[in-house]
Amino acid sequence: MGHEGPYLQLRPLGGGREWDADPSRLRPLGPAELLSARVAEANARSRTGLGLAGIRGSPRNDGAEDLGR
């Protein structure tokens, strides 16, 4: 997230084009909205073949990357 003049520039979690938003019209995500966004992002990663392999502590990560091996 960045800013241009009086507006904040937002970008979707999954990437994409930025848009300008008036800061007075923004609010933090609620717990359910945040969970939904994170689940959608994880599902999108799994569909593109990226899965969880690169995420530390994931079931598919045997820890070799964490130990420098």
Chimera marker file (.cmm) of the C-alpha trace (Angstrom):
<marker_set name="trace">
<marker id="1" x="0.000" y="0.000" z="0.000" r="1" g="1" b="0" radius="0.5"/>
<marker id="2" x="1.281" y="3.435" z="-0.886" r="1" g="1" b="0" radius="0.5"/>
<marker id="3" x="-0.120" y="6.912" z="-1.196" r="1" g="1" b="0" radius="0.5"/>
<marker id="4" x="-0.480" y="9.497" z="-3.901" r="1" g="1" b="0" radius="0.5"/>
<marker id="5" x="-1.575" y="12.928" z="-2.699" r="1" g="1" b="0" radius="0.5"/>
<marker id="6" x="-4.503" y="12.603" z="-0.276" r="1" g="1" b="0" radius="0.5"/>
<marker id="7" x="-5.371" y="9.041" z="-1.403" r="1" g="1" b="0" radius="0.5"/>
<marker id="8" x="-4.070" y="5.638" z="-0.394" r="1" g="1" b="0" radius="0.5"/>
<marker id="9" x="-3.164" y="3.235" z="-3.173" r="1" g="1" b="0" radius="0.5"/>
<marker id="10" x="-4.454" y="-0.256" z="-2.543" r="1" g="1" b="0" radius="0.5"/>
<marker id="11" x="-3.763" y="-3.511" z="-4.366" r="1" g="1" b="0" radius="0.5"/>
<marker id="12" x="-5.631" y="-6.829" z="-4.133" r="1" g="1" b="0" radius="0.5"/>
<marker id="13" x="-3.963" y="-9.501" z="-1.960" r="1" g="1" b="0" radius="0.5"/>
<marker id="14" x="-3.446" y="-11.741" z="-4.965" r="1" g="1" b="0" radius="0.5"/>
<marker id="15" x="-1.798" y="-8.944" z="-6.957" r="1" g="1" b="0" radius="0.5"/>
<marker id="16" x="-3.259" y="-6.814" z="-9.677" r="1" g="1" b="0" radius="0.5"/>
<marker id="17" x="-3.805" y="-3.191" z="-10.494" r="1" g="1" b="0" radius="0.5"/>
<marker id="18" x="-3.701" y="-0.527" z="-7.770" r="1" g="1" b="0" radius="0.5"/>
<marker id="19" x="-6.578" y="1.817" z="-7.130" r="1" g="1" b="0" radius="0.5"/>
<marker id="20" x="-6.893" y="5.049" z="-5.173" r="1" g="1" b="0" radius="0.5"/>
<marker id="21" x="-8.988" y="5.061" z="-2.006" r="1" g="1" b="0" radius="0.5"/>
<marker id="22" x="-10.109" y="7.920" z="0.199" r="1" g="1" b="0" radius="0.5"/>
<marker id="23" x="-8.611" y="7.214" z="3.677" r="1" g="1" b="0" radius="0.5"/>
<marker id="24" x="-11.762" y="8.491" z="5.407" r="1" g="1" b="0" radius="0.5"/>
<marker id="25" x="-13.759" y="5.697" z="3.754" r="1" g="1" b="0" radius="0.5"/>
<marker id="26" x="-11.445" y="2.830" z="4.806" r="1" g="1" b="0" radius="0.5"/>
<marker id="27" x="-11.686" y="0.581" z="7.835" r="1" g="1" b="0" radius="0.5"/>
<marker id="28" x="-9.624" y="-2.384" z="9.079" r="1" g="1" b="0" radius="0.5"/>
<marker id="29" x="-10.766" y="-5.868" z="8.110" r="1" g="1" b="0" radius="0.5"/>
<marker id="30" x="-12.819" y="-7.730" z="10.663" r="1" g="1" b="0" radius="0.5"/>
<marker id="31" x="-11.646" y="-11.193" z="11.816" r="1" g="1" b="0" radius="0.5"/>
<marker id="32" x="-14.025" y="-13.036" z="9.454" r="1" g="1" b="0" radius="0.5"/>
<marker id="33" x="-13.011" y="-10.866" z="6.472" r="1" g="1" b="0" radius="0.5"/>
<marker id="34" x="-9.318" y="-11.383" z="7.195" r="1" g="1" b="0" radius="0.5"/>
<marker id="35" x="-9.752" y="-15.151" z="7.517" r="1" g="1" b="0" radius="0.5"/>
<marker id="36" x="-11.726" y="-15.256" z="4.270" r="1" g="1" b="0" radius="0.5"/>
<marker id="37" x="-9.041" y="-13.282" z="2.417" r="1" g="1" b="0" radius="0.5"/>
<marker id="38" x="-6.242" y="-15.506" z="3.738" r="1" g="1" b="0" radius="0.5"/>
<marker id="39" x="-8.119" y="-18.702" z="2.839" r="1" g="1" b="0" radius="0.5"/>
<marker id="40" x="-8.802" y="-17.359" z="-0.665" r="1" g="1" b="0" radius="0.5"/>
<marker id="41" x="-5.117" y="-16.512" z="-1.079" r="1" g="1" b="0" radius="0.5"/>
<marker id="42" x="-4.016" y="-19.976" z="0.106" r="1" g="1" b="0" radius="0.5"/>
<marker id="43" x="-6.528" y="-21.630" z="-2.226" r="1" g="1" b="0" radius="0.5"/>
<marker id="44" x="-5.273" y="-19.565" z="-5.168" r="1" g="1" b="0" radius="0.5"/>
<marker id="45" x="-1.670" y="-20.559" z="-4.368" r="1" g="1" b="0" radius="0.5"/>
<marker id="46" x="-2.597" y="-24.232" z="-4.308" r="1" g="1" b="0" radius="0.5"/>
<marker id="47" x="-4.380" y="-23.969" z="-7.682" r="1" g="1" b="0" radius="0.5"/>
<marker id="48" x="-1.347" y="-22.399" z="-9.347" r="1" g="1" b="0" radius="0.5"/>
<marker id="49" x="0.970" y="-25.168" z="-8.197" r="1" g="1" b="0" radius="0.5"/>
<marker id="50" x="2.845" y="-23.011" z="-5.712" r="1" g="1" b="0" radius="0.5"/>
<marker id="51" x="1.197" y="-24.761" z="-2.791" r="1" g="1" b="0" radius="0.5"/>
<marker id="52" x="2.785" y="-24.427" z="0.623" r="1" g="1" b="0" radius="0.5"/>
<marker id="53" x="6.254" y="-25.779" z="-0.183" r="1" g="1" b="0" radius="0.5"/>
<marker id="54" x="7.990" y="-22.432" z="0.327" r="1" g="1" b="0" radius="0.5"/>
<marker id="55" x="6.258" y="-21.513" z="3.576" r="1" g="1" b="0" radius="0.5"/>
<marker id="56" x="8.261" y="-22.130" z="6.740" r="1" g="1" b="0" radius="0.5"/>
<marker id="57" x="6.630" y="-24.689" z="9.017" r="1" g="1" b="0" radius="0.5"/>
<marker id="58" x="4.227" y="-26.007" z="6.373" r="1" g="1" b="0" radius="0.5"/>
<marker id="59" x="3.532" y="-29.759" z="6.245" r="1" g="1" b="0" radius="0.5"/>
<marker id="60" x="5.273" y="-30.016" z="2.854" r="1" g="1" b="0" radius="0.5"/>
<marker id="61" x="8.403" y="-28.276" z="4.110" r="1" g="1" b="0" radius="0.5"/>
<marker id="62" x="10.807" y="-30.784" z="5.668" r="1" g="1" b="0" radius="0.5"/>
<marker id="63" x="12.794" y="-27.997" z="7.307" r="1" g="1" b="0" radius="0.5"/>
<marker id="64" x="15.855" y="-28.312" z="5.085" r="1" g="1" b="0" radius="0.5"/>
<marker id="65" x="15.526" y="-24.681" z="3.994" r="1" g="1" b="0" radius="0.5"/>
<marker id="66" x="15.328" y="-23.585" z="7.624" r="1" g="1" b="0" radius="0.5"/>
<marker id="67" x="18.596" y="-25.339" z="8.452" r="1" g="1" b="0" radius="0.5"/>
<marker id="68" x="20.495" y="-24.074" z="5.429" r="1" g="1" b="0" radius="0.5"/>
<marker id="69" x="20.854" y="-27.525" z="3.864" r="1" g="1" b="0" radius="0.5"/>
<link id1="1" id2="2" r="1" g="1" b="0" radius="0.2"/>
<link id1="2" id2="3" r="1" g="1" b="0" radius="0.2"/>
<link id1="3" id2="4" r="1" g="1" b="0" radius="0.2"/>
<link id1="4" id2="5" r="1" g="1" b="0" radius="0.2"/>
<link id1="5" id2="6" r="1" g="1" b="0" radius="0.2"/>
<link id1="6" id2="7" r="1" g="1" b="0" radius="0.2"/>
<link id1="7" id2="8" r="1" g="1" b="0" radius="0.2"/>
<link id1="8" id2="9" r="1" g="1" b="0" radius="0.2"/>
<link id1="9" id2="10" r="1" g="1" b="0" radius="0.2"/>
<link id1="10" id2="11" r="1" g="1" b="0" radius="0.2"/>
<link id1="11" id2="12" r="1" g="1" b="0" radius="0.2"/>
<link id1="12" id2="13" r="1" g="1" b="0" radius="0.2"/>
<link id1="13" id2="14" r="1" g="1" b="0" radius="0.2"/>
<link id1="14" id2="15" r="1" g="1" b="0" radius="0.2"/>
<link id1="15" id2="16" r="1" g="1" b="0" radius="0.2"/>
<link id1="16" id2="17" r="1" g="1" b="0" radius="0.2"/>
<link id1="17" id2="18" r="1" g="1" b="0" radius="0.2"/>
<link id1="18" id2="19" r="1" g="1" b="0" radius="0.2"/>
<link id1="19" id2="20" r="1" g="1" b="0" radius="0.2"/>
<link id1="20" id2="21" r="1" g="1" b="0" radius="0.2"/>
<link id1="21" id2="22" r="1" g="1" b="0" radius="0.2"/>
<link id1="22" id2="23" r="1" g="1" b="0" radius="0.2"/>
<link id1="23" id2="24" r="1" g="1" b="0" radius="0.2"/>
<link id1="24" id2="25" r="1" g="1" b="0" radius="0.2"/>
<link id1="25" id2="26" r="1" g="1" b="0" radius="0.2"/>
<link id1="26" id2="27" r="1" g="1" b="0" radius="0.2"/>
<link id1="27" id2="28" r="1" g="1" b="0" radius="0.2"/>
<link id1="28" id2="29" r="1" g="1" b="0" radius="0.2"/>
<link id1="29" id2="30" r="1" g="1" b="0" radius="0.2"/>
<link id1="30" id2="31" r="1" g="1" b="0" radius="0.2"/>
<link id1="31" id2="32" r="1" g="1" b="0" radius="0.2"/>
<link id1="32" id2="33" r="1" g="1" b="0" radius="0.2"/>
<link id1="33" id2="34" r="1" g="1" b="0" radius="0.2"/>
<link id1="34" id2="35" r="1" g="1" b="0" radius="0.2"/>
<link id1="35" id2="36" r="1" g="1" b="0" radius="0.2"/>
<link id1="36" id2="37" r="1" g="1" b="0" radius="0.2"/>
<link id1="37" id2="38" r="1" g="1" b="0" radius="0.2"/>
<link id1="38" id2="39" r="1" g="1" b="0" radius="0.2"/>
<link id1="39" id2="40" r="1" g="1" b="0" radius="0.2"/>
<link id1="40" id2="41" r="1" g="1" b="0" radius="0.2"/>
<link id1="41" id2="42" r="1" g="1" b="0" radius="0.2"/>
<link id1="42" id2="43" r="1" g="1" b="0" radius="0.2"/>
<link id1="43" id2="44" r="1" g="1" b="0" radius="0.2"/>
<link id1="44" id2="45" r="1" g="1" b="0" radius="0.2"/>
<link id1="45" id2="46" r="1" g="1" b="0" radius="0.2"/>
<link id1="46" id2="47" r="1" g="1" b="0" radius="0.2"/>
<link id1="47" id2="48" r="1" g="1" b="0" radius="0.2"/>
<link id1="48" id2="49" r="1" g="1" b="0" radius="0.2"/>
<link id1="49" id2="50" r="1" g="1" b="0" radius="0.2"/>
<link id1="50" id2="51" r="1" g="1" b="0" radius="0.2"/>
<link id1="51" id2="52" r="1" g="1" b="0" radius="0.2"/>
<link id1="52" id2="53" r="1" g="1" b="0" radius="0.2"/>
<link id1="53" id2="54" r="1" g="1" b="0" radius="0.2"/>
<link id1="54" id2="55" r="1" g="1" b="0" radius="0.2"/>
<link id1="55" id2="56" r="1" g="1" b="0" radius="0.2"/>
<link id1="56" id2="57" r="1" g="1" b="0" radius="0.2"/>
<link id1="57" id2="58" r="1" g="1" b="0" radius="0.2"/>
<link id1="58" id2="59" r="1" g="1" b="0" radius="0.2"/>
<link id1="59" id2="60" r="1" g="1" b="0" radius="0.2"/>
<link id1="60" id2="61" r="1" g="1" b="0" radius="0.2"/>
<link id1="61" id2="62" r="1" g="1" b="0" radius="0.2"/>
<link id1="62" id2="63" r="1" g="1" b="0" radius="0.2"/>
<link id1="63" id2="64" r="1" g="1" b="0" radius="0.2"/>
<link id1="64" id2="65" r="1" g="1" b="0" radius="0.2"/>
<link id1="65" id2="66" r="1" g="1" b="0" radius="0.2"/>
<link id1="66" id2="67" r="1" g="1" b="0" radius="0.2"/>
<link id1="67" id2="68" r="1" g="1" b="0" radius="0.2"/>
<link id1="68" id2="69" r="1" g="1" b="0" radius="0.2"/>
</marker_set>
